[in-house]
Amino acid sequence: MGAQGSRIPPLRAGRRPAGLALLGWLGDGRAPRLCQVTGSPGAGKSHLLSWLAEGGAGVRAVLPAAGATVESAAWLLGRRLDLLVRTPEELFAALAEDDRPTVICVPELGRAVDPAELVAELLDPLLRLARIRLVVEGGAGAFTAVTEPAVLDLDLPQWTDPARFAAWCAATGADPTRYPSPGAALGHPAEPAPRSLAELAGQLPAGPDGALDPAAAGPALLTELWRAAAREDGVDRLLGDARLLTLADPVAVSAALGGRPGTLPEQWRAAAPALIEEPDPGVRAAVLRTRLIGLDGPAADRLAGVPAPWRCAWAMWPDSAFGWPGPVASLAPGAGSYAGQLLLADPGGTVRTVDAASGRPLARVPTPGPRPLRGLTVTPGGSVVLLDSWGESAVLPSSAEADSRPGAALADLVAAAGTPPSAVAAVPGLAGALPALGDEAGALHWRAAGGELCTDRPHRGPVTALAAALQDGGPVLVSGGFDGSVQLWRPGTGAPAELLERRERVVSAVAVACAADGLTVAAAWADGLVRLRRPGAEPIELRLGSPVWALALAGGLLVLGTSDGIAAVRAG
């Protein structure tokens, strides 16, 4: 049986002995942590590894090496392990903190862009982590972390049952004299001759207006085009139309671009962790366009017409047209004197305001002093509430709320909660109410209008994100936790929190908004995934290639604060 009780598929062509040997290696904790599956072309190496991966027998991730570079392999492996990594070093660091045994299957190592480099800079360093095991196709590259690997040579007859091989040949019409190689028995096809860049470019179709129509070309032709461009040093010829990048295989595009300078290649690499395994070319276009806004207008405009389930309304990145300084660690929709604005905090605690509809920078908000923030919210009356990384809160009262001494009232709530706060959120439209709190023990706290303290503990571990909305006159809290869960709680009703969803990654941000048709909820996790749930619609998932540290819903936009900047997107 495979993972979670799934049945391992049958292994044809008499290869049961090879399959049993591979399963034996997986189940033997004393075996070398590297297994190399070798053999001549057509021996069935790829088929055997595919069988192993499909059966789920202890394999945590498959890393297809064909056409991959060190960088693209790291992005792809990170995605398949639910990790957001932008460099091999980030991958090593993330896996070093993971105490789970991890088996990674690497088919077609010999077809990587540079197999020796992939081994030296990615696979061999992975094997230096004690809980990592690799099963790789072929013997390319010099592994040093495991000097005496297990080797399964499929050219040796002991790994193929002769009677079953003969029966398989009879059933398939294969040549039984080519034992023990299934590929040779079937007539292993020769690799097609590569076509030139000029030949491929000449096959690109044009639309009715005579302009290039990349969408009509199909992904196979465009992927071959990028591979030819890489071989012939013709990549610059393809950078004039950003659609060519998003309609081809992302692994091939990444290999062709390499470390090439320029805004378009650089933003492709910035977004690559989100692009590398995204199957929808429309989503790839939306992601790349988001990263290009304010940096390369013509390229962004080229991508604007590509159909996608969401599109970016505005974005600000370092060196963009608005000159945004960089990361956004916290953000909150404005109210009171900040109505129509968003408040953004950088990692050092500097708070700025922007126009919510356009992203246009407006002003800085005076604060008590620079200190890293973990929470930022604005009360209905316009007071700004800050929660720093040590759990200390501060209130910048608006003139409308100064007489109510909101800072003292919040301090009383913190004291009554009894546990240091880890998240804070004001309820929009509920005048006079104190913000809700989440704490390090996984609890949520809300003080009702009558002074009663309402508490629920829906999370195991700290509350890492908190947002609030007003529905039918009552508060609705949406929280995220270190436990990966997103919870919805209606304090004051007596009902416990409701689990909305759970993933195996820390929730990094949440947002909620209420409209006539119901609640819209957004959540982000530490692997960069953002999921938007709207009433009566299918959930939308998006990634930008950067960690998402903050979310807000404002004016029909979902605003994402990331480690690189900020973007506002609209569904549909």
N, C-alpha and C positions, 0 to 999 in steps of 0.2 A: 504493500500500500504506500501511496505517496503522502505528501503533506496534507494535514487535516482529513486523513482517511481516504483521499482520492486514489483511485486505482491506477497503477502504473500501466501505460499502454503497452501492448505486445510489441516485441522487438523481432522484426522479420529477418529473412535471409540467413537464418542460422546463427544470429549474433547473440543468442541468449548467454553463452559463456562470457562474452565481453561485457554484456549488461550486468551480469552477476558480479564480475570482477570490479566494475565501477561502483556498484552499490556496496560491495564489500569495503572498498576504499573509503566511501562516505561514512560507513558505520564504524570504522576502526579509528578510534581516537589516538592510537599509537602510530598510525601510518604517516608518512611524510605529508606535509601540508600542501604540497604541489604534486598534481598528477598530470602528466603529459600524454595525450592521446595522439599517437603518431601512425604513420602508414603512407603508402604511395597514393597518388591522385586516384580518386574513385574508391578508396578503401572503405569509405563510409564513416569517416571521422565526424563530419558535420552532422550526419544523420544520428550517430550515437549520442552526441552532445545534445542535439535537439530532443531526442527521446528522454534523456535524463532531465532536461529542463521542463518538458511538458508533463512529466510525471510528478514534478514538484518534490522529488525525494530528497529533501534537505537542502536544495539549492535556493538561496535567497535572492540572487539576481543573476541575469544573463547579460553579458557585455559583448555584443557583436563587434568584432574588431575590424571587419572588412571596411576599408576606406577611412578608418578613424585615425585621428591624430591623438597625441597625448591630451591636449586640451579637450577635444570633443569627447574622447573616451571618459574623461573625468566628469564632464557635464552629464553625459548619458548615464554613467553609473550612479552619480548622485541622484539623478531623477528616479532611477529604478529602485534606489534604496530610500526614497522619500527624504532626501537630504538636499538642501540648497547649497551647492558648492560652485565656486567660480574659478577655482584653481585646484590642481592636484593637492597642494598643501592643505587647503581647507577640507578636502576629502579625507586625507590622512588624519587630520585633527578630529574630525567628526567621528570617524570610525574608531579612533583610539579611546573615545569616551563611551563607546557602545560595548557593553559587556556580553552581548549575544554572540554565539558562534556564527560565523558568516561564511557560507560557501558561494563562490562566484564562478560562474561558468563562462569561459571565454572562447567562443568558436571563431574559426578563421583568423587566428593570430597572424598567419603568414601573409594575409591580404591587407594588413594595416598599411597606412601610408609609409611608416618606417617601423617594422616590427621590433628591431633591436632597441630603438628609442622608446617605444611603448613599454617594452619590458624594463628597460633601465630606469625610466622616469615615472612609471606608474605601477606596473604589476609587481616588480621586485620590491619597491618600497611598501606596497600593500602587504606582501608576505612577511615583512618585518613586524607587523602587528600580530600578536600571538594568537588572536582568535580568527584570523583570516585564513581560509583555505581556497586554493585555486585549482580548477580543472581546465586545462587549456588545450586547444587543438594545435598540434604541431610542436616542433622543437625549436622554433625560432627564438633568437635572443639568448643572452647569457644570464640565467638566474643565479644570484649569489646568496639570497636569503635562505634558500633551501638547496643545498649542494647535491643531495642524492634524492631526486624526486622519484615517485612511482611512475613507471612508464608502461603504457598499454599500447603495444605495437600491433595494429590490426593486420599487418602483413603476416604475422605468425599464425599458423593454422590452428593453434590451440584455442583461439578466441572465436572460431566459427565452426559450428556443428556441421559436418559434411553431409549428413543425411538430410537435415533441415535445409541446408543450402541447395541441395539437389532438388528437393521438393519445391522450394521457392522458385528455382530456375524453370522447372517444368510448368509452374502456374503462371509465370510472367513472360515466358519465352526468352529468358536470359540464357547466356552461354555458360553451361556448367563447367566447361574446361577452364574458366577464369577464376576458379576457386583459389583463395578465399575472398576475392574482391567483388562486392556487389556492383560497384560502379563500373568496373571493367566488364563484368558479365552483362551489364545492360548496354555497354557501349558508351563509355564516359564521354560526354560531348566536349569538343574543343572550345576554348574561350573565343568569343567573337573578336575579330580584329577591330581595334579602336578606330573610330572615325575622327577625322580632323575637325578642328574648330570651324574652319571655313565651310566644310561640308554640312556640319550640323547647323550653323547659323543660316545657311541657305535654305534650310527646311523650316525655319520659324515662320508661322503663318501671319498674315496681315489681316486686319479688320476691314470692314467696308470702306473706311476712310483712307486705307492704305497704310495706316500706322501699325506698328508691331502689336500683335495680340498674344501675349505670353500665355494667357489662360487657355487659349485654344491649342497650344503646343502640347500640353500634357506633361506630367511630372517626369516621365521616363526620358523624354527628349531633353528637357531642361537639365535634368541631373547629368546626363551624358555630356551636355554642353559645358557644364561647370567642370567636369573631370577633364575634358579636352582642354579647357582654358587653363587649368592648373598644369597640365603636361606641357603646354606650348607657351607658357608665360603670357597668356592673353586675358588675364582676369580683368584688367582695367577696361577692356572693351565691354564688359558686362555690367559695369557699375553705373552706367547711365540710366538704367531703369531698375528701380528698387524692387519692382514686382518679380524680376527674374530671381531674386534671392529667395522670396517667400514661396514661390511655386515649385521649387526644386527640393530634393532631399536635403534636409538641414545638415546632415553629416558631410555630404559632398560639398555643400557651400562653405561650411566651416573649414574643410581641408583646403579648398581653393583660396580662401581669404587669408588663412594663416594669421600672421601678425602684421598684415599689411596696414600702413597708416591711412588716415582719412576718416572723415566723420561717419560715412556709411559702414565701412568695415568695423570701426571701433564700436559703434552702437549695436551692430550685429553681435559682437562679442559680449557687450554688456547685457544684451537680452538673451544670449545663447542658452543659459540654463532653462529658460522658458521655451525656447524655440526648438531645442534639439530633438525632442520626441513629441512635439505637438503635431497630431495628424491632420488638422484642418488648416489648409493654406490661408483661409480667410482670417483665422485667429492669428496665425504667424504674421500676416500683414498688419493686423491691428496692433500686435505687440511691438513690431518694429517701428510702425508709424508713431506709436506713443513715445518711443525713445528718441525719435527724430524731430519731434515738434520743438520748435525754437532753435534747432541746431542745423537742420537741412530742410528748408521749406519745400524746394522742388521735389525732393525724394519723398517727403511726407505727403505732398499733394498727389504724387503718383499712386500712393497706397490708399488714399482716401476713398477711391471708388471701388475697392475690393469688398464684396459683401462679407459681413462678419456679424457674429451675435452681439458684439459690443464695439464701441468706438470711443476714442479719446476726445474729450471736449477741449481740454487744455492740459498742459504739463509744463513743469519747470525743472530743469536740470542744471548742474554747474555748467557755466559758459553758455547757457541758453540766452535767448533774446532778453529775458527779464533779469538775467544775471543772478539767478538764485544761488545761495551759498552752498547748498548741499543737503545733508540728511534731514529728515523730518521724523522726530522721535515721538511726538504727541500732536494731536490736533483735535479741535472742537468747533462745532458750528457756533456762531455768535448769536447773541440775543441782547435786548436792551439797546444800548448805544452801539453795540457791535452787530446789530441785525444786518443780515445780508453779507456778512463777512465770515471768514474762517480764521481761527487763531491757530498758529503753528509754532511748535517749539522744537528747537534743534537739540542735539544731545547735550549741549552745555547748559541748556535752560533758557536761552534767549527766545523770547516770544515775539512773533511778528503777526501782522494781519494781512490778509489778501481778500480781494473781492471774490465771493464764492462762485459767481457765475462765470467769471473770466480768468481768475487766477492772478489778476493784476496786483502786484504788491502795493500795500498802502502805508503801513507804519509799524513802528516797534511799540510794544507794550512795556511800560516801565515795571520792573519787578524788583523785589528786595535785593537781589544779587544773583550772580550766575551760580546755578546749582543744577545738577542733572535731574530731570523730571521723569517720573513714571506715570504721571496722570495730569490731565489738564481738562477743565470743563468750565462752562459759563452758565450761571444761573439765569432764570427768566428775566431777572431785573438787570442783568449785565455785569454782575460781579464775577471776577475771574478767580477760579479756585485752582491752586497749584498743589501737587503732591510730589515731593521729591523722592529720590531713590532710597532714602533712609526712612521713609514713612512719615516724614514731617509735612504738615499741611500749612498753607498760607492762603489768605483770601485778600484779593485786591477789590475792596468794595466799590460798587458804583454809587453815584450820588443818589440814585433812587433807593438804594438799600442800605445806605450808611447808618441810618438810625436804628436798623434792626440788629446791628452788630453781628453780621453773619460769621465773622471769624470766631467769636466767642462761642456762638451756637454750634459751629462745626467742631470746635475743640471739645465741647461737652459730649457731642455724639461720638467722637473718637474715644473719649474716656469711657462712655457707657458701653461701647462695643467690646472693649477690654483687650483687643488684639490689634497690633499695628496694622494700619490700612495698607493695602497694596494696589488699590484701584479706586477711582472716584468718578461719579457721573451725576450731573444735574438732570432733572426731569423738565424738558421744555414745556412751557405753557402752564406749569403748576406754580403760580406765584407764591412766594413766601416759604416754600418747602426747602428743606435742607437737601444737599446732594446725598445720594446713596453711596455706600462704601462697600468694597470687597476687601477681604483681609488675607493674611498669610496662612490662616488655618482653613481656608476654603469657604468661609462664610460670607453672606451678604447681609447688610444692615440697612434698615430704612426706618426713619422716625416719622410716624403718622402725624396728621394734623393735631390730634389730641394729645400728642406727646408720647404715645406708646412706642416702644422700640420693637420693631419686627425683625426677626433674624431667621435665616435658613442657611443650611450648610450643604449645598449641592455638589461641592467639589472635594476631591481628595488631593490635598496640596493647595498651594496658594492660588488665589484668584489673580489671573494675569491680565484681564481686560474686562471692562465694564461699560455698558451704554444704557441709556434710558429713553423711554418715550411715554407719551400720555395717550391712553386709549380709554374711551368711555368714561372720562373723568378720573381714572385711576392710573397709578404708575405701573409701567412694565419695565422690568430690568432684564437685560440680556448680558450674560457673563461668560467669560472664557477662562479656562484654568490650565494649570500645569499638567493636569491629567488628560488634556486634549479634548475635553468636552465643552460643548456650548449649551448653556442652560437658559431657560426663560422662567422668570418668577414674577408673580403679581402680588407684591406685599400688601398685607392688610386683608387679604381674602381668606386666609387660613389654609390655602392650598399650597402644597410643596412645589418646589421648582420642577419644571418639565424639561427633560433631556431632549434637545433638538437634534444633536448629532455628536459623534465622538470619532476622533482619529488618533493615531499613535504619535502625535506630535503636539508640542505645546501650542496653545492658542496665543497668538501674539497681538491680536486686535479684534474688536467686535464693533458693530454699529447697528442701530435700529431706528426706524422711522415709521410713523403711523399715518395712513391715509384712509379715505373712505372705504376702500376695498380690503383693508387689513394691514398687517404688519409686514414690512420689508426688513429682512435681517441679513447682515453680511458678517462673515468671519474670516480671519486669516490665521494661518498656522506657520510654524517656524520653518517649514520647508518651502515657503513662498506661495502656497496655494491660497487663493481667495475664492470663497463660495458665496454667491449672492442668491438669496431666496426671496421671490416676490409672490404676492397672492395670485393664484391662478396661472402661474407660469412655471416652466421647467427651470431648475436651478442653473445658473451660469457660473462656470469656473474660469478663472483667469489667473495668469502668472505674468509678471513683468521681468523676471530674471534677477530681481533684488529682494532681500528680506523686506517684508511689509511690517512696519512697526506701528502703524496707526491707521484707523479707518474713520470715515464720517459719511453720513448720508445727508445731503443738503441740496434742495432745489432740484430733485430728480437725478442728481449726480452721486456716484460713489467715488469718494476721494480717498486716495491711497497715499499715505506717507511712507516713504521707503528709505533705505540706507543711502540712496543716490539722489533723491529729490522727491517730487510730488506729482501726481497725475490724477485727473478727474475724468471718469469714464461714464458713459451712458449706455444702458442696455438697449438692444434692438437697433 
